[in-house]
Amino acid sequence: MKRISRKEFIKILGLGSAAFALGGSSLALAFGKTPKVGLQLYSVRNYLENNFQDTIAKISTTGIRGVETYKLPENITLKKAAAILSDYELEVLAMHSELPVGENFDLSLKMAEAYKSDIIVYHGWPQDDKYSSLDSMKKTAELYNNISYKLKKEGLKFALHNHWWEFEKQNGYYPFYWLFENLNDNILFEIDTYWATTAGFNPVKALKDFGKRVPLLHIKDGTTVKGEEAYKQTPIGKGAMNFPPILEACGETADWLIIEFDEYNGDIFEGIKESSDYLSKFVNQKRG
């Protein structure tokens, strides 16, 4: 079989896949496409470091169809991680990254090559001063635009992930809204609906306003109370989040609903399975 390059593979990805046929019920009309259920691997970071393959094997039994990567443990190579994920038929839906400049830009290209994936997501942590003033926001936007142009030349897309501060007013603006208006249209957004809610912002409004530029959603549940309480997270559907309107609002645009736990006191694999079942049931209802 002829080996294809990363650029050729990414070009193929861009062609898309055949659409699912949806049922005729009024519920099914809410979804213009059928999103898939994925997992941010950060949720199982402690397990991955100890036994990467066993952890991926367990994830593959939970109904998860794809994963979003983060910085790998030092004892796992990109080649090994990619091979194991492929063995368990888990698609790499996107790759979380440090800001892809300098060495991290080169690492982004290596990740895309290894994982056969085409979306680099800047995780946005920590808060620092990138939105502290209008001038700093302008400089941040210029930097993000430059990064996106460079990645686009390599056949890659650039996306931004939020925490709570991107949906809290600074300098008279919500930073993510300001970016939405001032970044080039190639830049995508990965809305973390939990952190937006924790900030006091309605994620349904954000999803409707940002539209097609939000192919990825982070879905987690918990107290939605700022501070340490926010990290007391639960399986999806067991916390304070109101997910039905959120999931319906993303029905025209979302490719992936990405489960994430920052912290969890229970059995993480049971929490992932319960969350996956919740989302899969909702998606299946929408299919009719």
N, C-alpha and C positions, 0 to 999 in steps of 0.2 A: 504493500500500500504506500502510495507516495506521501512523504512527509510534507506538511504544509507549514508555512511560516506563521508567526504570530499575526502579522499584518493581514495575511490571506484569511486566517481563521476569523479575525475580528470583522473583516469585510463580510464573511459568511454570516456571522452573528447579526450584522446590521440588516440582513435581508429579512430577518424575522422568521416566524414559524406559522403554520396554518392555524387559523383561529378555531377555538372550540365552538361547537354548535350549542346555543343556549336554548333552554326551554321557553315556553310561551307564557309562563306565569308572570304576574306583575312584579314578583320578587326578582325574577331573573333579569328583568329589564334594568335593574340598578347597576348591573355589571356590564360595561361595554367590552370588557375582556375578563379573563379568568385569572386572577393572581394566584401565584404559588406560595406555599408556606416554607419559609427558610429560618435559619438560626444564625445569630451572631456568635461566633465561636468563643468570643470573650466570656460568654456565659459559663463555659466549662474550662476556663484557662488553667485552673489548678489540676484538673484531671489530665489535660493534654500534656502538660509538662512531665507527668509521671508515666503515662502510657498513652501515647498518641493514637496508635492503631486501635486499642481496646475502646477508647473514648469515641472515636469515629464510628466504630462498629455499633456501639450502643445508640448513638444518635441516629444511625440508619434504620433503627427499629421503631422510631417514634413518629413516623409519618413525615418527617422533614425531607424535603426534596432538594434543597440547596443550602449552602452555607456562605456566610460573609466572613472573610478572614480578618485577622488582626495581626499584629507583630508576633511572629512565631517565637516559641521558647527557644533558647539558645541551643538546645540539644536536638532540634529538629531542622533539617535542611528543607529548602523550598522543593527540591526534587522529590524528597521522601514524602513530604506532606501532600504534594500534588498527586503522587502515585497512589497513596492510600485513599485519598478522596475519590479518585477515579475508580479504584477497586470497589468501593462501596456505592458507586454511582451517585455521588453527591456533587451537584454542579456548584462551582464557585460563582455566585451571583454578583459579587462585588468584593472589593478589597479595601478595608480600612487602612489608613496610612498616616504617618506623620506628614506635615506639609511637604508636598513633593517638590522640593528644590534641592539642588546640589546632589549629594550622595543619595538622598531619599528619592529624587527624581529617577536616578539610575535604578534604584531598588524597585520603583514602581514598574519600570519596563521589564525587569527580571520577573516580578510577580506575575505580570500579565502574560508573559511568555510561558511560565511554568503552569499557571492555573488555567490558561486559555480563557481569560476573563477580560472584559473591556471597560470596567468602571472603577476608577480610583476615587475613594471617598475620604476626604479629609475629616478626621474625627472631631476637630475643633476644640480639643482640650489642651491646655486649661483656658480659663477666661481671658487672662492677661489684659493688654490694653488695645487690642485690635479694633474695638468698637467704642473706645473711651471718649472720643471726640469726633466731630464731623470730619476733621482733617485726617484722623487715623483711619476712619472708615473709607475715605477716598483712597488712601494708600493701600489699604487692605484689598479694596476692589480692584485696583490696578494690578496688584500682585496676583490675585486670583485669575484675572483675565489673562495675564501673561502665562500663567501655569496652564490654563485651559487650552490656549493656542498651541503651546509646546506639546501637550498631550495629544491634541487633535492631530498634529502632524504624524504622530506615532500610531494613529488609529484608535486612540483611547478617549474616554469621556471623563470629565471631572465633576464630582458632586460634593456637596457640603452637608454635614450632619450637625444638628443642633443639640444644645443642652437647654437649660432654662433661660439663660441670659439673652439668647438670641430672640426671645419673645417677651422680653421686658423692655420698656421704653428707655432709650438712652439718647440724649441730645435731641429729644422730641421725636425720635423714630424707633420703630421696632427694627433691630439690626437685620433680621432675615428679610423683612419687607424692603428695607432700603437696598439690600443686596439684590433682591429680586428685580428691582427697578433699574439698578445701575450696573449689573453684570451682563456680559454678553449672553445671548440666548442658548449658547451651547452648554452653559453650566447648569447642572441639575441640582436638585435638593433631595436629601433624604430626611424626611420629617420624622423626628422622634415624638410621637403623639403624647407619650407620658410626660416628657420634660416640658413640652408646650403647655400641657394641662397644669403641671406643677407651677409654671410661671403665672398661671391665671389666665392663659390665652386659650380660646376655643380652637382645638385642632381642626374641627370641621370647617371653620372659616378659612383657615390656612390652606387646607387641601383644595377647597373650591377656588380660592384666589390664585394659588400657584399652579393648579391644573396639570397640564401634561409635563411640567418640569419636575414632577414628583413621582418617579417610577418606583421608588423604594420607600417603605414605611417601617419604622421601628415600632414594635408593639410590645409593651410590657405593662404590668399592672402593679398596684400597690396603694400607698396612702395618699399620694399626690400632695403631700405636705412637705414644704421645703425644709432642708437641713437633713440631719441623720435619719429622720423618719422616712424620707423619700426612698431610702435604700432598703426599707423593709418591704421587699417586693413579694408578690404572690403569683401563682399561676394565673394566666389570663382569664378574666371573668370572675375572679375571686376578690378583687380589690375595688377601689373607688372609681375606676375608669368606666365610662359608658361607651362600649365599643360598637354596638349596632349602627348608630349614626356615623361614626368614624369610618367604619368599613363600607358603608353605603356611599359615603362622600368620595372615597378613593376608587370607586368602581369603574370609572371611565379611564383611569390613568395608571393604576398601580400594577406593576409586574410582580412584585414580591411583598409579602407581609412577613417581616423579619422579627422573630421572637428574640427577646434579649432579657437576661437577668443580670443586673449589676451585682446583686447579692441575693442569696436565698438560703434560708435556714433548713429547708427540707431536703429530700432527695432530689437533686437537680434534674436527673433524668426522668423522674416521675413528673416533676414540674414542667419539663419540656413536653413530655407526652400529653399531659393534660391541656397545655396551651395549644399544642398542635391539633389536638382533637377539637378544641373549641373553634379554632379558625377554620379548620377543614370542614366542619359541620356547617358553618356559616357560608363558606364558599359553595359547598355542594347545594345548599338551599337556593343560592342565587342562580345556579345552573338550571334550576327547575327540576 
